[in-house]
Structures are given as structure tokens and as C-alpha cells.
Amino acid sequence: MGIPSFELYGDLAPADLRPDVLHCESIAVRSRLHDWSFVAHSHPALHQFFWITKGGGRLTLDGVPQGFGQHTLMFMPRLCVHGFAFTPGTSGWVVTVPATLPLPVPETPQVLKVPGPSEPGVLTALFSTIAEEHRQSRPARATVLTAQVMMIAVWTTRAAEAREIPKESARRRLMRRFTGLVEAQFRTTWGVERYADALAVTPTHLTRVCRAVTGKPASTVIHERVMLEARRQLAYTTLRIGEVAAELGFSDPAYFTRVFTAHAGLSPRAFRAAAEDRSRPVPAPPRSRQTAGSVQT
């Protein structure tokens, strides 16, 4: 059996296909569902930041166990194989971001003990702001979330600069090169053979490595990146469906519609309508005649 590959842990596919800037939840929310323990797994297209404010546990990182406690910041890059056994009652947050979000993150996993009386407070403020903003539907929500997670990424990168960088395995190195090339070429009609040729490996070897690292064949990695872009274009632009299809290398809009519908479970038109409906701001509750702090006369 290969290493499990998830979007969020336990979810083999996104629960909501509508793209979002990031996902934020408390450590406890998902841990309680899994008895505070997570078997070794990976996230092919996601980075994760963990901030432990209370408690601790044991992390298994690429097969090597290590403990962690209060005021630990952990960064798990995409493709990193990791598992957790949290002490019941541990508190903190996990922020999950698409690897396509341009953040200055380290190339390797990080487990950083945050010292001093002030820096833990800074990180707690950043994570709690993200958690609060993520729950709301406010103007400039995406901008605030991006700014806050950028600060966390910068903090992590600076703290990691003086640390020894462990060597990556050949498989993960090839996988990073492949996904980087997919990011550059997904709008073309490149198939697995063309990617393998550009990476100087055989298509069979590339697919074998993809399956070992992500649990998916190379063709699925390519297809999912194209469909992610399709969802983004439909959700966030006013391009016609035929124009979206053309941008992604589909010469026939009808074929694009069939492929997208099989992937998303909705036609492009229905997906766009659903995304527009979910993006409408939640109306504020009506103000009462007497507001907090007012004095009746």
C-alpha cells in the first residue's frame, strides 16, 4: 500500500471545489475526529503551517520521529511525508495553502521552537487573525488572508535560514521538478511523454515516481492542475466558457464541458453560478436602535 495522499487529512478530494486563498482550522477540530493521531501521509499540492500554543506530541517526518511541545512552529511543504500523534487537548492552528500561492517558503520541512516572551505572541496574533478572517465574508478578505500568511511564511523562512538543510530524496527532487514544469506548461497540450522528455526520464519512471510520492499517476497530476485553473477562471473571471477552454488548450468547448463536468460534478455554467452565489457577502445583522455603549435618556 502506498503513502496516503490527501487534500485535507481524510479528504481524498476537496470538499468544496470552489478555490479559496487558504484553509484554516484549529488543531483540535480534525484531531478529535481521528483520536489525535494521523498516519504518515502527504499533500501533493499543499503546504501546511502548524502553530502549537499548548500541549505537544510526536511528529514522524519521512519516517523519523521527533517530539514537539508548546510554542512550536512547523512547516510541512508539499510532498513531505508526515504523521502526527498529538497529546489530547493540544491547541493551536493549522493553515493550509495551495503550493501555487507565491510565498517565500523553505524547500524542506521545518520544526521550529519559538523562544522568548514576545515572538510566540506575534505568531499567535497572526494565526488567530487568519482564523477569524477565514470564518468571515468581509471586503478584501483574500487580501488580508494573503498578507497574514505571507508574514508567517517570511517568519518561517528567516528562522530556517541558519538551520542545516537536509538533502531531498531523488524521487522528491524529480517530483518538484515535474510539478514546477507542470506549473509552467499546463496551458499547453503537453502529455506525460513530453514532460518526461523535458525531465530526461522515461514516461514509465515519471509515472512510477508520481504514484510513489502522491498516489496518483503523472497524467492525473497534469489534469488536476488544468482543472484547478479552470475552476479559478470560472469562479474569478468573466471569460466566456469557450474562452476558458481555449486558454487551457481545448480546441472544442463542448469537449472541455464534458471533461470539466466529469471532474467537478457540475457543468462549467453551473459551477460558475454556484461560485458566484457562495461569493456574495453575508449581510450584516440589522442594527438595533440602541448600540453597545449608548445611553438612553
C-alpha positions in Angstrom: 0.0 0.0 0.0 1.3 3.4 -0.9 1.5 6.5 1.2 -1.9 8.1 1.6 -2.3 11.3 -0.4 -4.8 13.9 0.8 -6.1 17.3 0.2 -7.0 17.9 3.9 -6.4 14.9 6.0 -9.1 12.3 5.5 -10.4 14.0 2.4 -9.3 12.3 -0.9 -10.8 15.3 -2.8 -11.6 18.8 -1.8 -15.0 19.0 0.0 -15.6 22.3 -1.8 -14.3 22.7 -5.4 -14.5 26.4 -5.2 -11.0 27.8 -4.9 -10.0 29.7 -1.7 -6.9 31.5 -0.7 -6.2 29.1 2.1 -7.9 26.9 4.7 -7.6 27.4 8.5 -8.8 25.3 11.4 -7.9 24.6 15.0 -5.6 21.6 15.8 -8.5 20.1 17.8 -11.1 20.2 15.1 -9.7 17.4 12.9 -7.6 15.7 15.7 -10.7 14.8 17.7 -12.1 13.0 14.7 -9.0 10.9 14.4 -8.2 10.2 18.1 -5.5 12.9 17.9 -3.4 10.7 15.6 -2.6 10.9 11.9 -0.8 8.2 10.0 2.0 9.2 7.6 0.6 11.0 4.6 1.4 13.7 2.1 -0.2 16.6 0.3 0.8 16.8 -3.4 -0.3 20.4 -3.9 -0.5 21.9 -0.5 1.8 23.5 2.1 0.9 23.5 5.8 1.9 25.7 8.8 1.2 24.4 12.3 1.4 26.6 15.4 1.2 24.9 18.8 0.1 27.2 21.6 -0.5 24.5 24.2 0.3 20.8 24.5 2.5 19.0 22.0 3.1 15.5 20.7 5.2 13.5 18.3 5.9 14.1 14.6 7.0 11.5 12.2 8.8 13.2 9.3 9.9 11.0 6.4 9.9 8.0 8.8 12.0 9.7 11.6 10.1 10.5 14.8 10.7 13.6 16.9 8.8 15.3 19.8 7.5 18.8 19.9 5.9 21.0 22.6 4.3 24.3 23.3 5.3 27.3 21.1 6.5 25.1 18.2 6.0 26.3 14.6 6.1 23.5 12.0 6.1 23.9 8.2 5.3 20.9 6.0 5.9 21.5 2.3 4.0 19.7 -0.4 5.1 16.1 -1.0 6.5 15.9 2.5 5.6 12.6 4.2 4.5 13.3 7.8 2.3 12.0 10.5 1.3 13.3 14.0 0.4 11.9 17.4 -0.9 14.9 19.3 -1.3 15.0 23.1 -5.1 15.1 23.6 -6.1 18.6 24.4 -3.3 20.2 22.3 -4.4 23.6 21.0 -3.2 25.8 18.1 -3.9 26.1 14.4 -3.1 24.6 11.1 -3.1 26.8 8.0 -3.1 25.0 4.6 -2.2 26.9 1.5 -2.1 25.9 -2.2 1.5 25.4 -3.3 0.7 27.7 -6.3 0.4 30.7 -3.9 3.6 32.6 -4.3 5.1 32.5 -0.8 8.7 32.7 0.3 8.7 29.2 2.0 11.6 26.9 2.7 12.2 24.0 0.4 12.3 21.5 3.3 10.2 20.7 6.4 10.8 22.8 9.5 10.2 22.2 13.2 11.0 25.5 15.0 10.9 26.1 18.7 9.9 29.7 19.1 11.8 31.3 22.0 11.2 34.4 24.2 8.2 36.1 25.6 7.3 38.2 22.6 7.7 36.1 19.4 5.1 33.5 20.4 2.6 36.3 20.9 3.4 37.6 17.4 2.7 34.2 15.8 -0.4 33.7 17.9 -1.8 37.0 16.7 -1.1 36.1 13.0 -2.7 32.7 13.2 -5.7 34.0 15.2 -6.2 36.8 12.7 -6.2 34.3 9.9 -8.7 32.1 11.8 -11.1 34.9 12.4 -10.8 36.3 8.8 -11.3 32.8 7.3 -14.6 32.4 9.1 -16.0 35.7 7.8 -17.1 37.1 4.4 -15.7 40.6 4.6 -14.5 43.0 1.9 -10.8 42.4 1.0 -10.9 39.0 2.8 -8.5 37.4 0.3 -6.0 40.3 0.6 -6.0 40.1 4.4 -5.5 36.3 4.4 -2.7 36.5 1.8 -0.9 39.3 3.8 -1.1 37.4 7.1 0.1 34.0 5.7 2.9 35.9 3.9 4.1 37.2 7.2 4.0 33.6 8.6 6.0 32.4 5.6 8.6 35.1 6.0 8.9 34.4 9.7 9.4 30.7 8.9 11.9 31.3 6.2 14.0 33.7 8.3 14.0 31.3 11.2 15.1 28.4 8.9 18.0 30.2 7.3 20.5 29.2 9.9 19.4 25.6 10.1 21.0 22.7 8.2 19.0 21.8 5.1 18.6 18.0 4.8 19.1 16.5 1.4 16.0 15.6 -0.6 15.5 12.2 -2.0 15.9 11.7 -5.7 12.2 10.9 -6.0 11.0 14.1 -4.3 13.6 16.1 -6.3 12.2 14.8 -9.6 8.6 15.4 -8.3 9.4 19.0 -7.5 10.9 19.5 -11.0 7.9 17.9 -12.6 5.3 19.9 -10.7 7.3 23.1 -11.4 7.3 22.2 -15.1 3.5 21.5 -15.0 3.0 24.9 -13.4 4.8 26.5 -16.4 3.2 24.4 -19.1 -0.3 23.4 -18.0 -1.9 25.7 -20.5 -0.3 23.8 -23.4 -1.2 20.4 -24.7 1.8 18.6 -23.2 1.3 15.0 -22.3 3.2 12.7 -20.0 5.7 11.8 -22.7 6.6 15.5 -23.4 7.1 16.2 -19.7 9.2 13.1 -19.3 11.4 14.1 -22.3 11.9 17.6 -20.8 13.0 16.0 -17.5 15.3 13.4 -19.2 13.4 10.4 -17.8 11.1 7.8 -19.3 7.3 8.2 -19.0 7.2 5.0 -17.1 9.7 6.2 -14.5 7.9 9.6 -14.2 4.6 7.9 -13.6 6.1 5.4 -11.1 7.6 8.3 -9.1 4.4 10.2 -9.1 2.5 7.2 -7.8 5.1 6.6 -5.1 5.1 10.2 -3.9 1.5 11.4 -4.5 -0.5 8.2 -5.0 -1.5 9.5 -8.5 -0.1 8.9 -12.0 1.6 11.7 -13.8 -1.4 12.2 -16.1 -3.6 12.9 -13.2 -1.2 15.5 -11.7 -1.3 17.3 -15.1 -5.1 17.0 -15.4 -5.8 18.3 -11.9 -3.7 21.4 -12.4 -5.6 22.2 -15.6 -8.9 21.7 -13.8 -7.8 23.8 -10.9 -7.1 26.6 -13.3 -10.5 26.0 -15.0 -12.2 26.4 -11.6 -10.3 29.6 -10.9 -11.1 31.1 -14.3 -14.8 30.2 -14.0 -15.0 31.5 -10.4 -13.0 34.7 -10.6 -13.2 35.9 -14.3 -15.9 36.9 -16.7 -14.3 34.9 -19.6 -16.8 33.0 -21.7 -16.7 29.2 -21.3 -15.3 28.9 -24.8 -12.5 31.4 -23.9 -11.6 29.5 -20.8 -11.4 26.3 -22.8 -9.2 27.9 -25.4 -6.8 29.3 -22.7 -6.4 25.8 -21.3 -5.6 24.2 -24.7 -9.1 22.8 -25.5 -9.9 23.4 -29.2 -13.5 22.1 -28.6 -15.6 23.9 -25.9 -18.0 21.0 -25.9 -15.2 18.6 -25.1 -14.0 20.9 -22.3 -17.5 21.0 -20.9 -17.6 17.2 -20.8 -14.2 16.9 -19.1 -14.9 19.6 -16.6 -18.3 18.2 -15.7 -16.8 14.7 -15.1 -14.2 16.4 -12.9 -16.3 18.8 -10.9 -19.7 17.1 -10.9 -21.2 20.4 -12.3 -21.1 21.9 -15.8 -18.9 25.0 -16.2 -22.0 27.2 -16.3 -23.5 25.6 -13.1 -20.1 25.8 -11.4 -19.8 29.5 -12.2 -23.3 30.2 -10.9 -22.6 28.3 -7.7 -19.3 30.1 -7.1 -21.0 33.5 -7.7 -23.7 32.5 -5.1 -21.1 31.5 -2.5 -19.0 34.6 -3.0 -21.8 37.0 -2.1 -21.1 38.7 1.2 -23.1 37.6 4.2 -25.4 40.5 5.1 -24.7 42.2 8.4 -27.4 41.8 11.0 -29.7 44.8 11.4 -28.5 47.4 13.8 -30.7 47.8 16.9 -31.7 51.3 17.9 -29.6 51.0 21.0 -26.0 50.1 20.3 -23.4 49.0 22.8 -22.2 51.9 24.9 -25.2 54.1 24.1 -27.0 55.8 26.9 -30.8 56.2 26.9 -32.2 59.5 28.1 
